[in-house]
Amino acid sequence: MELLAWLSHFQAGLMLFFGRILGMAPAKAVLLLVIGIFEAGSLLCAVAPSVNVLIAGRVVAGVGASGLMVSVMFIIAKVTTLRQRPVFMGVFGAVYAIASIVGPLIGGAFTDHVSWRWCFYINLPIGGVAFATILAALPPIQPSGIEGSQVKTWLSLDWIGGLLSIGMVTLFLIPIQWGGNTKRWSDPEVISLLVLSAVFFLAFLLWELREGEAGILPLHMFRRRNMFGSCLEGFFINICFILASYYLPFLYQLRGHSATRSGIDLIPFMISGTVAALISGVCIAKLGHPWPFLFVGPLVAALGSGLLYTLNEFSSTGRIIGFQLILGIGLGVALQNTMVVVQAEFATEEALLSRATSVVTFTQTLGASVGLAVAGAIFAGQLRHRLNHIPGVEVSALNAALANVEAVFSFPPSVRTQVLAAYIHSVDTVFLFSVAAALLGSAACLVIGRSSIENLAQTHSSPGSADL
């Protein structure tokens, strides 16, 4: 079972692999294939007779999901103009924000009132409609720059680089999820896996340097300031987004709201992020300049996270709603616009466009994974420290509180208020981490050029003009 759990983390590493595949195979065929893989994994999860089969199904669905995100982003770049693209990216960001909130809400309702299996069954008709629509409506998108036969092209694919990328990501994500949560950072297993991930990372870099343009990740792309800055900003912004999605419900559950109702309580965050993503996309399409939005958005998100850090057990629901509106606006403005910059940067370089798209998607996904793991360690450490200083809290009760927020209400009334305050202040500390991530995201924007998206696309007509 533990081996299968490890395998569920390799989907982030696969994103780089799919970026290379999209440069070699028709994008429409790749998109239909990954939808099929995702549907197969969902079906396997829905009918799973055991936990091992359920995890295996999640692995299969994860493979499809990793290819799905990269494929959609790449296809948007292929079927839109530079000025249209920010609007479509805004729509994509809005849909992503809605799905991130509504998806768990629907899943919780199914689990509570029908069966957890319907969390996966529901993917089948939705995926079927998407498959049929793409098959009928999406025009063929042929790869460019392919020389020789298809068989020779596939044999020349950077299979070793793909395996190394999967290895380094998996070996990195597992220990940072363990550290400070289920295991101590000093645990030999945690240290060993971190060392192994560093070895795989070094091997990946050396291999990609050797492969050059044939690799899944041509490293010279990071010499371009727009690529480097956009990846950094996307990494930090996704940390803020995942922390808000995961920890905001805690503030409502600590007020006695159910898990389902706490999902509904996130609607203001979802709406503000959705509206901000759409408006920023339209504005960039009209004005042609994404940089102001990329710089100001994280600053607004930092303000929203900082205000959430000030909350305590006496804060009103209205304050929580107001603060999450501010956070949602800041994240919505910036969330997908890093992709706009990168796709403009490589707009005239067909051979690199798909790989650049996959790298940005990969760094965003990695940011979410790293952010959630680090925040989990911060939260668990803070909560354990605060609860240990409350007289009368037994070890069993402490472990229960760490595992489930609802355990707060099982404490005796004499200590419940103190436990509640400890929980809220521990959540607040996570939002302080979000402030730091948002500020780093805004700082990363200083690396990105301030040109219009048309000029970004033309920058490399003068070699080296936008290199670091």
KOLNUGU-978204 format. One record per residue (C-alpha): residue number from 0; residue in one letter; chain; x, z, y. Coordinates in Angstrom, 1 decimal. Layout:
N
NODE    k  r  c      px      pz      py
NODE  NUM  A  A       X       Z       Y
...
% end
This chain:
468
NODE    k  r  c      px      pz      py
NODE    0  M  A     0.0     0.0     0.0
NODE    1  E  A     2.8     0.9     2.4
NODE    2  L  A     4.5    -2.5     1.7
NODE    3  L  A     1.3    -4.3     2.6
NODE    4  A  A     1.0    -2.2     5.8
NODE    5  W  A     4.5    -3.4     6.8
NODE    6  L  A     3.5    -7.0     6.3
NODE    7  S  A     0.6    -6.6     8.7
NODE    8  H  A     3.1    -6.4    11.6
NODE    9  F  A     4.8    -9.7    11.1
NODE   10  Q  A     2.2   -11.8    12.9
NODE   11  A  A     4.0   -11.2    16.3
NODE   12  G  A     7.1   -12.8    14.9
NODE   13  L  A     5.1   -15.8    13.6
NODE   14  M  A     4.2   -16.8    17.2
NODE   15  L  A     7.6   -18.2    17.8
NODE   16  F  A     7.3   -20.2    14.5
NODE   17  F  A     4.0   -21.6    15.6
NODE   18  G  A     5.4   -22.7    18.9
NODE   19  R  A     7.9   -24.9    17.0
NODE   20  I  A     5.2   -26.2    14.7
NODE   21  L  A     3.0   -27.3    17.6
NODE   22  G  A     5.9   -29.5    18.8
NODE   23  M  A     6.0   -31.2    15.4
NODE   24  A  A     2.3   -31.5    14.3
NODE   25  P  A    -0.9   -32.6    15.9
NODE   26  A  A    -2.2   -29.6    17.9
NODE   27  K  A    -5.8   -30.2    16.9
NODE   28  A  A    -4.9   -30.1    13.2
NODE   29  V  A    -2.8   -26.9    13.7
NODE   30  L  A    -5.7   -25.2    15.6
NODE   31  L  A    -8.2   -26.1    12.8
NODE   32  L  A    -5.7   -24.9    10.2
NODE   33  V  A    -5.2   -21.5    11.8
NODE   34  I  A    -8.9   -21.0    12.3
NODE   35  G  A    -9.3   -21.7     8.6
NODE   36  I  A    -6.6   -19.1     7.7
NODE   37  F  A    -8.2   -16.6    10.0
NODE   38  E  A   -11.6   -17.2     8.3
NODE   39  A  A   -10.1   -16.8     4.9
NODE   40  G  A    -8.5   -13.5     5.8
NODE   41  S  A   -11.7   -12.2     7.3
NODE   42  L  A   -13.6   -13.1     4.1
NODE   43  L  A   -11.0   -11.4     2.0
NODE   44  C  A   -11.3    -8.3     4.2
NODE   45  A  A   -15.1    -8.4     4.0
NODE   46  V  A   -15.2    -8.5     0.2
NODE   47  A  A   -12.2    -6.3    -0.4
NODE   48  P  A   -12.6    -4.0    -3.4
NODE   49  S  A    -9.7    -1.8    -2.4
NODE   50  V  A    -7.6    -0.7     0.6
NODE   51  N  A    -4.7    -2.8    -0.7
NODE   52  V  A    -6.8    -6.0    -0.7
NODE   53  L  A    -8.2    -5.1     2.7
NODE   54  I  A    -4.7    -4.8     4.2
NODE   55  A  A    -3.7    -8.1     2.5
NODE   56  G  A    -6.7    -9.7     4.1
NODE   57  R  A    -5.6    -8.4     7.5
NODE   58  V  A    -2.2    -9.9     6.9
NODE   59  V  A    -3.8   -13.3     6.2
NODE   60  A  A    -6.1   -13.0     9.2
NODE   61  G  A    -3.1   -11.9    11.3
NODE   62  V  A    -1.3   -15.1    10.4
NODE   63  G  A    -4.2   -17.1    11.6
NODE   64  A  A    -4.7   -15.0    14.8
NODE   65  S  A    -1.0   -15.5    15.8
NODE   66  G  A    -1.3   -19.2    15.5
NODE   67  L  A    -4.7   -19.3    17.2
NODE   68  M  A    -3.5   -17.7    20.4
NODE   69  V  A    -0.5   -20.0    20.8
NODE   70  S  A    -2.4   -23.1    19.8
NODE   71  V  A    -5.2   -22.4    22.4
NODE   72  M  A    -2.7   -21.8    25.2
NODE   73  F  A    -0.8   -25.0    24.3
NODE   74  I  A    -3.9   -27.1    24.1
NODE   75  I  A    -5.1   -25.9    27.5
NODE   76  A  A    -1.8   -27.1    28.9
NODE   77  K  A    -2.2   -30.5    27.2
NODE   78  V  A    -5.8   -31.2    28.3
NODE   79  T  A    -5.7   -30.0    31.9
NODE   80  T  A    -3.9   -30.8    35.1
NODE   81  L  A    -1.6   -28.4    36.9
NODE   82  R  A    -4.3   -27.5    39.4
NODE   83  Q  A    -7.0   -27.2    36.7
NODE   84  R  A    -4.9   -24.9    34.5
NODE   85  P  A    -5.2   -21.7    36.5
NODE   86  V  A    -9.0   -21.9    36.3
NODE   87  F  A    -8.9   -22.3    32.6
NODE   88  M  A    -6.4   -19.6    32.2
NODE   89  G  A    -8.6   -17.4    34.3
NODE   90  V  A   -11.5   -18.2    31.9
NODE   91  F  A    -9.3   -17.4    28.9
NODE   92  G  A    -8.2   -14.1    30.5
NODE   93  A  A   -11.8   -13.2    31.2
NODE   94  V  A   -12.8   -14.0    27.6
NODE   95  Y  A    -9.8   -12.0    26.3
NODE   96  A  A   -10.8    -9.0    28.4
NODE   97  I  A   -14.4    -9.1    27.3
NODE   98  A  A   -13.5    -9.5    23.6
NODE   99  S  A   -11.0    -6.7    23.8
NODE  100  I  A   -13.8    -4.3    24.9
NODE  101  V  A   -16.9    -5.8    23.2
NODE  102  G  A   -15.2    -6.4    19.9
NODE  103  P  A   -14.4    -2.8    19.0
NODE  104  L  A   -17.8    -1.8    20.4
NODE  105  I  A   -19.6    -4.2    18.1
NODE  106  G  A   -17.3    -3.2    15.2
NODE  107  G  A   -18.1     0.5    15.8
NODE  108  A  A   -21.9    -0.2    15.8
NODE  109  F  A   -21.6    -2.1    12.5
NODE  110  T  A   -19.6     0.7    11.0
NODE  111  D  A   -22.0     3.4    12.2
NODE  112  H  A   -25.3     1.6    11.4
NODE  113  V  A   -24.7    -1.1     8.8
NODE  114  S  A   -21.4    -1.4     7.0
NODE  115  W  A   -17.7    -1.7     8.0
NODE  116  R  A   -17.6    -5.0     6.0
NODE  117  W  A   -19.8    -6.7     8.8
NODE  118  C  A   -16.8    -6.2    11.2
NODE  119  F  A   -15.3    -9.1     9.2
NODE  120  Y  A   -18.4   -11.0     8.0
NODE  121  I  A   -19.3   -11.6    11.7
NODE  122  N  A   -16.1   -13.6    12.1
NODE  123  L  A   -17.3   -16.2     9.6
NODE  124  P  A   -20.2   -17.8    11.5
NODE  125  I  A   -18.4   -17.5    14.9
NODE  126  G  A   -15.3   -19.1    13.4
NODE  127  G  A   -17.4   -21.8    11.7
NODE  128  V  A   -19.0   -22.7    15.0
NODE  129  A  A   -15.6   -22.9    16.7
NODE  130  F  A   -14.2   -25.0    13.9
NODE  131  A  A   -17.1   -27.5    14.0
NODE  132  T  A   -17.0   -27.7    17.8
NODE  133  I  A   -13.2   -28.4    17.9
NODE  134  L  A   -13.5   -30.9    15.1
NODE  135  A  A   -16.2   -32.8    17.0
NODE  136  A  A   -15.2   -32.4    20.6
NODE  137  L  A   -11.4   -31.9    21.0
NODE  138  P  A    -9.5   -35.2    21.3
NODE  139  P  A    -6.4   -35.8    19.1
NODE  140  I  A    -3.2   -34.4    20.7
NODE  141  Q  A    -0.1   -36.0    19.1
NODE  142  P  A     3.3   -34.3    19.2
NODE  143  S  A     5.9   -36.0    21.3
NODE  144  G  A     9.6   -36.5    20.7
NODE  145  I  A     9.4   -36.6    16.9
NODE  146  E  A    12.0   -38.9    15.4
NODE  147  G  A    12.1   -40.1    11.8
NODE  148  S  A     9.6   -39.3     9.0
NODE  149  Q  A     7.3   -36.3     8.9
NODE  150  V  A     9.0   -35.1     5.7
NODE  151  K  A    12.4   -35.1     7.4
NODE  152  T  A    11.0   -33.4    10.4
NODE  153  W  A     9.5   -30.6     8.4
NODE  154  L  A    12.6   -30.1     6.3
NODE  155  S  A    14.6   -29.8     9.6
NODE  156  L  A    12.3   -27.0    10.8
NODE  157  D  A    14.2   -23.8    11.7
NODE  158  W  A    13.0   -21.8     8.7
NODE  159  I  A    15.9   -19.3     8.8
NODE  160  G  A    15.2   -18.6    12.5
NODE  161  G  A    11.5   -18.0    11.7
NODE  162  L  A    12.4   -15.5     8.9
NODE  163  L  A    14.8   -13.7    11.2
NODE  164  S  A    12.2   -13.5    14.0
NODE  165  I  A     9.7   -12.0    11.6
NODE  166  G  A    12.2    -9.5    10.2
NODE  167  M  A    13.5    -8.3    13.6
NODE  168  V  A     9.9    -7.8    15.0
NODE  169  T  A     8.6    -6.1    11.8
NODE  170  L  A    11.6    -3.8    11.5
NODE  171  F  A    11.3    -2.8    15.2
NODE  172  L  A     7.5    -2.2    15.4
NODE  173  I  A     7.3     0.0    12.3
NODE  174  P  A     9.8     2.7    13.5
NODE  175  I  A     8.5     2.8    17.1
NODE  176  Q  A     5.0     3.4    15.7
NODE  177  W  A     6.3     6.2    13.5
NODE  178  G  A     8.6     7.8    16.0
NODE  179  G  A     7.1    10.8    17.7
NODE  180  N  A     3.8    10.4    15.7
NODE  181  T  A     4.1    10.5    11.9
NODE  182  K  A     7.8    11.0    11.8
NODE  183  R  A    10.5    12.4    14.2
NODE  184  W  A    12.8    10.0    16.1
NODE  185  S  A    15.7    11.7    14.2
NODE  186  D  A    14.1    10.8    10.8
NODE  187  P  A    16.6     8.8     8.7
NODE  188  E  A    14.0     6.2     8.0
NODE  189  V  A    13.2     5.6    11.7
NODE  190  I  A    16.9     5.4    12.6
NODE  191  S  A    17.6     3.1     9.6
NODE  192  L  A    14.9     0.6    10.5
NODE  193  L  A    15.9     0.6    14.2
NODE  194  V  A    19.5    -0.2    13.2
NODE  195  L  A    18.2    -2.9    10.8
NODE  196  S  A    16.1    -4.4    13.6
NODE  197  A  A    19.1    -4.6    15.9
NODE  198  V  A    21.1    -6.3    13.1
NODE  199  F  A    18.3    -8.9    12.6
NODE  200  F  A    18.1    -9.3    16.4
NODE  201  L  A    21.8   -10.1    16.7
NODE  202  A  A    21.6   -12.4    13.7
NODE  203  F  A    18.6   -14.2    15.3
NODE  204  L  A    20.5   -14.7    18.6
NODE  205  L  A    23.6   -16.0    16.9
NODE  206  W  A    21.5   -18.3    14.7
NODE  207  E  A    19.5   -19.7    17.6
NODE  208  L  A    22.7   -20.3    19.6
NODE  209  R  A    24.0   -22.3    16.6
NODE  210  E  A    20.8   -24.3    16.3
NODE  211  G  A    20.4   -25.1    20.0
NODE  212  E  A    17.5   -27.5    20.6
NODE  213  A  A    16.5   -27.5    16.9
NODE  214  G  A    15.8   -23.8    16.8
NODE  215  I  A    12.5   -22.1    17.3
NODE  216  L  A    13.8   -20.5    20.4
NODE  217  P  A    16.3   -22.5    22.5
NODE  218  L  A    18.0   -19.6    24.3
NODE  219  H  A    18.9   -21.7    27.4
NODE  220  M  A    15.2   -21.5    28.4
NODE  221  F  A    15.8   -17.9    29.5
NODE  222  R  A    18.4   -19.1    32.1
NODE  223  R  A    15.4   -20.3    34.1
NODE  224  R  A    14.3   -17.7    36.5
NODE  225  N  A    10.6   -18.6    36.1
NODE  226  M  A    10.7   -18.3    32.3
NODE  227  F  A    12.7   -15.0    32.4
NODE  228  G  A    10.6   -13.4    35.1
NODE  229  S  A     7.2   -14.5    33.6
NODE  230  C  A     8.1   -13.1    30.2
NODE  231  L  A     9.2    -9.8    31.7
NODE  232  E  A     6.0    -9.5    33.8
NODE  233  G  A     3.8   -10.5    30.9
NODE  234  F  A     5.4    -7.9    28.7
NODE  235  F  A     4.8    -5.0    31.2
NODE  236  I  A     1.3    -6.1    32.3
NODE  237  N  A     0.1    -6.2    28.6
NODE  238  I  A     1.4    -2.6    28.3
NODE  239  C  A    -0.9    -1.6    31.0
NODE  240  F  A    -3.8    -3.5    29.6
NODE  241  I  A    -3.5    -2.1    26.1
NODE  242  L  A    -3.1     1.5    27.4
NODE  243  A  A    -6.3     1.1    29.5
NODE  244  S  A    -8.2    -0.3    26.5
NODE  245  Y  A    -7.1     2.4    24.2
NODE  246  Y  A    -6.9     5.6    26.3
NODE  247  L  A    -9.7     5.2    28.8
NODE  248  P  A   -12.3     5.9    26.0
NODE  249  F  A   -10.6     9.2    25.4
NODE  250  L  A   -11.6    10.4    28.9
NODE  251  Y  A   -15.3     9.7    28.1
NODE  252  Q  A   -15.1    11.1    24.5
NODE  253  L  A   -13.7    14.4    26.0
NODE  254  R  A   -17.0    14.6    27.9
NODE  255  G  A   -18.9    14.5    24.7
NODE  256  H  A   -19.6    10.8    24.6
NODE  257  S  A   -19.7     9.1    21.2
NODE  258  A  A   -17.1     6.5    20.3
NODE  259  T  A   -19.8     3.8    20.7
NODE  260  R  A   -20.9     5.1    24.1
NODE  261  S  A   -17.3     5.4    25.3
NODE  262  G  A   -16.9     1.7    24.6
NODE  263  I  A   -20.0     1.0    26.8
NODE  264  D  A   -18.4     3.2    29.5
NODE  265  L  A   -15.5     0.6    29.7
NODE  266  I  A   -17.9    -2.1    31.0
NODE  267  P  A   -16.8    -1.5    34.6
NODE  268  F  A   -13.2    -2.1    33.6
NODE  269  M  A   -14.2    -5.2    31.7
NODE  270  I  A   -16.3    -6.7    34.5
NODE  271  S  A   -13.7    -6.0    37.2
NODE  272  G  A   -10.9    -7.6    35.1
NODE  273  T  A   -13.1   -10.6    34.2
NODE  274  V  A   -14.2   -11.3    37.8
NODE  275  A  A   -10.6   -10.8    39.1
NODE  276  A  A    -9.2   -13.2    36.5
NODE  277  L  A   -11.8   -15.9    37.4
NODE  278  I  A   -11.4   -15.5    41.1
NODE  279  S  A    -7.6   -15.5    41.0
NODE  280  G  A    -7.7   -18.6    38.8
NODE  281  V  A    -9.9   -20.5    41.3
NODE  282  C  A    -7.7   -19.4    44.2
NODE  283  I  A    -4.5   -20.5    42.6
NODE  284  A  A    -6.2   -23.9    41.8
NODE  285  K  A    -7.1   -24.3    45.4
NODE  286  L  A    -3.9   -22.9    47.0
NODE  287  G  A    -1.4   -23.9    44.4
NODE  288  H  A     0.7   -20.7    44.7
NODE  289  P  A     0.5   -18.2    41.8
NODE  290  W  A     3.3   -15.9    43.1
NODE  291  P  A     1.3   -13.7    45.5
NODE  292  F  A    -1.2   -12.9    42.8
NODE  293  L  A     1.6   -12.1    40.3
NODE  294  F  A     3.2    -9.7    42.8
NODE  295  V  A     0.2    -7.9    44.2
NODE  296  G  A    -1.8    -7.7    40.9
NODE  297  P  A     0.6    -5.2    39.2
NODE  298  L  A     0.8    -3.1    42.4
NODE  299  V  A    -3.0    -2.8    42.4
NODE  300  A  A    -2.8    -1.9    38.7
NODE  301  A  A    -0.2     0.7    39.4
NODE  302  L  A    -2.5     2.2    42.1
NODE  303  G  A    -5.4     2.3    39.6
NODE  304  S  A    -3.2     3.9    36.9
NODE  305  G  A    -1.8     6.4    39.4
NODE  306  L  A    -5.3     7.4    40.4
NODE  307  L  A    -6.3     7.9    36.7
NODE  308  Y  A    -3.2    10.2    36.4
NODE  309  T  A    -4.9    12.5    38.9
NODE  310  L  A    -8.0    13.1    36.8
NODE  311  N  A    -8.7    16.5    35.3
NODE  312  E  A   -11.5    18.2    33.3
NODE  313  F  A   -13.5    18.6    36.5
NODE  314  S  A   -13.3    15.0    37.7
NODE  315  S  A   -16.7    13.2    38.0
NODE  316  T  A   -17.7    10.2    36.0
NODE  317  G  A   -17.9     8.3    39.3
NODE  318  R  A   -14.2     8.8    40.0
NODE  319  I  A   -13.3     7.5    36.5
NODE  320  I  A   -15.4     4.4    37.0
NODE  321  G  A   -14.0     3.8    40.5
NODE  322  F  A   -10.4     4.1    39.3
NODE  323  Q  A   -10.9     1.9    36.3
NODE  324  L  A   -12.4    -0.8    38.6
NODE  325  I  A    -9.2    -0.8    40.6
NODE  326  L  A    -7.1    -1.0    37.4
NODE  327  G  A    -9.2    -3.8    36.1
NODE  328  I  A    -8.9    -5.8    39.3
NODE  329  G  A    -5.1    -5.5    39.3
NODE  330  L  A    -4.7    -6.5    35.6
NODE  331  G  A    -7.2    -9.3    35.8
NODE  332  V  A    -5.4   -10.9    38.7
NODE  333  A  A    -2.0   -11.1    36.9
NODE  334  L  A    -2.8   -11.1    33.1
NODE  335  Q  A    -2.8   -14.9    32.4
NODE  336  N  A    -1.1   -16.3    35.4
NODE  337  T  A     2.4   -15.8    34.0
NODE  338  M  A     1.4   -18.5    31.5
NODE  339  V  A     0.5   -20.8    34.4
NODE  340  V  A     4.0   -20.4    35.9
NODE  341  V  A     5.8   -21.1    32.6
NODE  342  Q  A     3.6   -24.1    31.6
NODE  343  A  A     4.2   -25.6    35.1
NODE  344  E  A     7.9   -25.0    34.7
NODE  345  F  A     8.0   -27.0    31.4
NODE  346  A  A     5.2   -29.4    32.3
NODE  347  T  A     7.5   -32.5    32.2
NODE  348  E  A     9.5   -31.3    29.1
NODE  349  E  A     7.2   -32.0    26.1
NODE  350  A  A     9.8   -30.9    23.6
NODE  351  L  A    10.0   -27.4    25.1
NODE  352  L  A     6.4   -26.8    26.3
NODE  353  S  A     5.0   -25.5    23.0
NODE  354  R  A     7.9   -23.2    22.5
NODE  355  A  A     7.7   -21.9    26.0
NODE  356  T  A     4.0   -21.2    25.5
NODE  357  S  A     4.7   -19.3    22.2
NODE  358  V  A     7.5   -17.2    23.8
NODE  359  V  A     5.2   -16.0    26.6
NODE  360  T  A     2.4   -15.2    24.1
NODE  361  F  A     5.0   -13.5    21.9
NODE  362  T  A     6.3   -11.3    24.8
NODE  363  Q  A     2.8   -10.4    25.8
NODE  364  T  A     1.9    -9.3    22.2
NODE  365  L  A     5.2    -7.5    21.9
NODE  366  G  A     4.4    -5.6    25.1
NODE  367  A  A     1.1    -4.5    23.8
NODE  368  S  A     2.6    -3.3    20.5
NODE  369  V  A     5.5    -1.5    22.1
NODE  370  G  A     3.3     0.0    24.8
NODE  371  L  A     0.9     1.4    22.4
NODE  372  A  A     3.6     2.9    20.2
NODE  373  V  A     5.5     4.5    23.1
NODE  374  A  A     2.3     5.8    24.6
NODE  375  G  A     1.3     7.2    21.3
NODE  376  A  A     4.6     9.1    21.0
NODE  377  I  A     4.2    10.4    24.6
NODE  378  F  A     0.6    11.5    24.1
NODE  379  A  A     1.3    13.2    20.8
NODE  380  G  A     4.4    15.0    22.2
NODE  381  Q  A     2.6    16.2    25.3
NODE  382  L  A    -0.5    17.3    23.4
NODE  383  R  A     1.5    19.1    20.7
NODE  384  H  A     3.6    20.9    23.4
NODE  385  R  A     0.5    22.0    25.4
NODE  386  L  A    -1.5    23.1    22.3
NODE  387  N  A     1.4    25.1    21.0
NODE  388  H  A     1.3    27.2    24.2
NODE  389  I  A    -2.4    28.1    23.7
NODE  390  P  A    -2.8    31.5    21.9
NODE  391  G  A    -5.0    31.4    18.8
NODE  392  V  A    -4.6    27.7    17.9
NODE  393  E  A    -3.8    27.3    14.2
NODE  394  V  A    -1.6    24.6    12.8
NODE  395  S  A    -4.4    23.0    10.9
NODE  396  A  A    -6.5    22.8    14.1
NODE  397  L  A    -3.5    21.4    16.0
NODE  398  N  A    -3.1    18.6    13.4
NODE  399  A  A    -6.8    17.8    13.5
NODE  400  A  A    -6.7    17.5    17.3
NODE  401  L  A    -3.8    15.1    17.1
NODE  402  A  A    -5.6    13.0    14.6
NODE  403  N  A    -9.1    12.8    16.2
NODE  404  V  A   -10.3    13.5    19.8
NODE  405  E  A   -13.6    14.7    18.5
NODE  406  A  A   -11.8    17.7    16.9
NODE  407  V  A   -11.6    19.2    20.4
NODE  408  F  A   -15.2    20.3    20.1
NODE  409  S  A   -14.6    22.1    16.8
NODE  410  F  A   -12.4    24.7    18.5
NODE  411  P  A   -13.9    28.2    19.3
NODE  412  P  A   -15.4    28.4    22.7
NODE  413  S  A   -12.8    31.0    23.7
NODE  414  V  A   -10.0    28.3    23.6
NODE  415  R  A   -12.0    25.1    23.9
NODE  416  T  A   -11.6    24.8    27.7
NODE  417  Q  A    -7.8    25.1    27.4
NODE  418  V  A    -7.7    22.6    24.6
NODE  419  L  A    -9.8    20.2    26.6
NODE  420  A  A    -7.5    20.5    29.6
NODE  421  A  A    -4.5    20.0    27.4
NODE  422  Y  A    -6.0    16.8    26.0
NODE  423  I  A    -6.9    15.4    29.4
NODE  424  H  A    -3.5    16.2    30.9
NODE  425  S  A    -1.8    14.5    27.9
NODE  426  V  A    -3.9    11.3    28.5
NODE  427  D  A    -2.9    11.5    32.2
NODE  428  T  A     0.7    11.4    31.2
NODE  429  V  A     0.0     8.1    29.4
NODE  430  F  A    -1.3     6.7    32.6
NODE  431  L  A     1.9     7.7    34.4
NODE  432  F  A     3.7     5.5    31.9
NODE  433  S  A     1.3     2.8    32.8
NODE  434  V  A     2.2     3.2    36.5
NODE  435  A  A     5.9     2.7    35.6
NODE  436  A  A     5.1    -0.4    33.5
NODE  437  A  A     3.0    -1.9    36.3
NODE  438  L  A     5.7    -1.4    38.9
NODE  439  L  A     8.3    -3.0    36.6
NODE  440  G  A     5.9    -5.9    36.2
NODE  441  S  A     5.7    -6.4    39.9
NODE  442  A  A     9.5    -6.1    40.2
NODE  443  A  A     9.9    -8.8    37.5
NODE  444  C  A     7.9   -11.1    39.8
NODE  445  L  A    10.7   -11.1    42.2
NODE  446  V  A    12.7   -13.2    39.8
NODE  447  I  A     9.9   -15.9    39.8
NODE  448  G  A    10.1   -18.7    42.3
NODE  449  R  A     7.6   -18.8    45.1
NODE  450  S  A     7.0   -22.5    45.0
NODE  451  S  A     3.7   -24.2    44.4
NODE  452  I  A     2.8   -25.1    40.8
NODE  453  E  A     3.5   -28.8    41.5
NODE  454  N  A     7.0   -27.9    42.8
NODE  455  L  A     7.6   -25.7    39.8
NODE  456  A  A     6.9   -28.7    37.6
NODE  457  Q  A     9.5   -30.8    39.6
NODE  458  T  A    12.2   -28.1    40.0
NODE  459  H  A    14.3   -29.4    37.1
NODE  460  S  A    14.6   -32.9    38.4
NODE  461  S  A    17.6   -31.3    40.1
NODE  462  P  A    19.6   -29.8    37.2
NODE  463  G  A    20.2   -26.1    37.4
NODE  464  S  A    18.3   -25.6    40.7
NODE  465  A  A    16.2   -22.8    39.3
NODE  466  D  A    18.6   -21.3    36.8
NODE  467  L  A    19.6   -17.6    36.9
% end
